């Protein structure tokens, strides 16, 4: 077990791995921002559509469960 701990602590940070983690974190932020923009655009579109209340109730539940 000591060798495993020493090997884990003794090895410096893999620069390629650190760069990939930074890239992936940046990509996650980009995708989260895009989801926010798409939701806002969807909400704006939904606000412009006028649907009868009885039809809206039918579409609130999924067709398949």
N, C-alpha and C positions, 0 to 999 in steps of 0.2 A: 504494500500500500504506500509505503514511503516513496518508492520509485515513481509510482503513479502521481503522487502529489508533487514530487520534485519535477517530474517531466512537465506537469501542467503549469506549475508556477515558474519553472526555470526557463521555459521557452517564451521568447518575446512575442508580441502581437504580430500575427500574420498580416502584412500590409495589404495584400490582395483581399483577404477576408474583410478587413476593416473598411476598405474602399467599397466593396460590394455591399456591406451593411449600410454605409452612408448612402449609396445609390438607391438601395431598396427603400430606405426610410424616406428619402426625397420623393421617390415614386409614389409611396403610400400617401404622402401629403398632397401630391398632385392629384391623385385619384380621389381623395377625400374632398378636395376643393371642387373637382369636376362633378362629383355626386351632389354637392351643395348647389352648384349652378344648375344642374339638370333638374333637381327638385324644385328650385325656385322657378325655372321656366315652366315646369309641369304645373305648379300651383297657379302661375299666371294664366296658363291655357285653360285650366279647369275653371278658373274664376270667370272666364269669358263665355263658357258654355252654359246655356240655360236648358236644363232638362226637367221634365215633369217630376214631381216628388215621388210619385208611385214608381216610375222607372228607376229613379236613383236608388230607392230602397231595394229593388231587385238586383241592382249591380253592386251593392255593398258587400254581398256575401259571395264567396267563391263558388263557381259552378260545380267543381268536384272537390270532395273532401276525403 
